[in-house]
Amino acid sequence: MAVTQPFPRIDGELWAAESRVADLVAEFGSPLYVYDAGVIEAAYRRIESAFAGADILLAYSVKANSNLEILKRLRALGAGADIVSQGELHRCLAAGFSPSDVVFAGVGKTEVEMEAALEVGILAFNVESAEELQALGRVAERLGRPAPVALRVNPDIVADTPHEYTRTGDGASKFGIPVDRILDLYRWAADQPSLEVRGIDVHIGSQILDPEPYTRALAQVLDLAAEVRAEGIDLDFVDLGGGFGVGYEGEDGLSVEGLAAIVVPRVAETGLRLILEPGRFIVGQAGILVTKVLYVKHSGSKTFVVTDGGMTELIRPSHYQGFHRIEPVISREEAVREVVDVVGPICETGDFLARDRVLQMPAQGDLLAVQTAGAYGFVMASNYNSRRRPAEVVVNGTEVTLARRRETLDDLLRGEIP
């Protein structure tokens, strides 16, 4: 199943579904996030189709993009949710997700968050330490209802990801429980009336393009699951996590079909339900950040294209050294191509969207589209320098929905005590 081509160029102009991107900026201003709902649905359906042979829950990773309009559309497609905070739980409930399709991950769940998730009846907590397991047991006992748990294994597998910050399965990472401690914790949890063992979980990283590390992680987890069951402890599911990579530079993303060919038969043999937690794969290529050129500045040997969007709108280039293709919204055939730095207006040297990039030389007032910005874009945006966060628009064919209005100056003061 081919993913719908995101943001095609027609007669030199960039389009979002059936809307000209330039028209969207004229209506909603810049910087502006634009998402194509058709691309989101196609990516979701591609995973669904690839894993059709499994009893599966696709628990969308809310941290990738938590906009309510996108969450509502994913819920309508049948998605569950992978959350890491009470705030994400609140968003999922507002978007209509069933709590029984929600898994709660993260190394630092507070007891308040545990209570909130228990009270609504989530599917499971993916527990990441012995002390967290004990705390969850205390909360469950206080509420008088058992807490459903899966233990997250740290398999000590180093996946090839673009940045060290996105590797979560190696032994030096803060995530998960070492393999040699898992069985003892399962035995302890099984003896606690306030805990209900449901599954086993692993997550090895983000932006992974090769199925091989998943194969190794799955083998370890299924071996551990067999040992847990041999102890007389029942399991309902195996959660293989997410982190499925997409192509930022035009390369192919992870072959979910190739991954499914490996995973589905292995999991089917066990009779366990399979949970996957895709996020970036579903929304990454479905979004762009559109920003306006304020100035073109020549300084020594450098040329800086200064735009009205920067690290406060998209921090991935600065924080992760992430690469995003940048192209003009309206292409001009006569424009020369030069090596430039695309930088934002923030008072930080680290405020850039691209460095030493060959671009069609823009002019003041031109619009640039930063591609593959649908994941970890707006969700990581900030008000640093007291900047207002941008608007978000979702297009679906001819339909255009303002999914989040641009913040106002008064929004910047909300919550402060004058």
C-alpha positions, 0 to 999 in steps of 0.5 A: 500500500503506497502512502499518499504523496504528501505536499505535491508541487503543481505548476511550481507551487506547493499544495496540501491536498487540494489547497495551495499552501500559500493560500493557507498562510494568507488565511492563517499567517506564519509560521504555520503547521499544516497537516494532511489528514489523507497522508495520516490515514494512508500511513495508519492503514499501511501498518494496519494492512501489514500486520493484518495477520495479528491480533493487534492494537495500534496504540498511537504514540501521542507524544509525536503529535498530540493535536486534538483534531489529529487524535480524533481522526486516529481514534475514528480509524480505530487507533488506541493510544500510547501515553506518557503523562496525565496530560496526554491521558486527558487529551485522549479522553477528550478525543474519544479514546476508550481507556481500555485501549490506552497504555501508559509508559514513561520512567517517571509516573507520579502517584497522581498520574497513576490514580488518574489512569487507574480510575478511568480503567486503562489497558495497562501501565508499562512499568520501568522500575521496581520502585515504580511497581511498588508505588503503583501497588500502593496506589492500587491498594488505596483505590481498591482496584488492581493495577494492570501491568506490563514490565518494560524490558531493557534488552541492552540492544543498541539500535542504529538511530540518528542521534544518541538521545533516540536510543532507548534499548541499550543498558546505559539508557534510563528506560526499562528493567534489566533482563536479569531482574525481570523474572524476580519482578514478575514473581513479586508482582504476581504475588501482589493482590493490588497488581494484575500482570497483563503483558511484557513490553520493550521499546528500543528507540526512535527513527529506526529504519532497519527491522533487524534490531526489532527482530533481536528485541522480539526474540529476547522478549518472547524468550522472557515471556515463555519463562514468565509463563513457565512460572505459572504467570499468565500474559495477555500481550507483548508490546514491541513499542514503536520508533518506526523511522521515516525518510527525512532526506528522501530515503525509504522509511522502515519497511513495516511490511518486512517487519510484519513478515518477521513479527506476525508469525513469531507472535502468533505462535505464542497466542499473545496479542501484539501491541505496537506504538507507532507515532512518527511513522503515522504523522511525520511525513504528513506535516510541514512547517511553513515560515516566511523569509524576513531578511537575507543577510550576508556576513563574511563568507556566510549567507543567512536566510532569517525566517519568522520560525526557528527553534521555538517552532521546530527544535529538532535541528538544534536539539537532535541535529535533525535534517529536514528538507526545506523548499520554497512554497513557490518556486522561481525558475530564475532564482540561483541556488546558493549555500545558506544557513536558514536561521530563526529570530531567536537570540541563540546561536543554536537557533537554526533550521538548516546549516550549509544547505543548498537552496533556491535563493529566496527573497524577502517575503518568500515562504519556505516549507520545512518538510517532514515536520508532523512529528516532534514539531509543534509538541516540542514548541516553546514560548522562549523569548516570549514568542507565541506558538503557531497555528495548526491547520489540518487539510483533508481533500478540500476541507480545511480545519483550523486545529489550533489558533495562533496564541495571543499575547494574552495567552503568554500571560495566562497562569501568571499572577500580576 
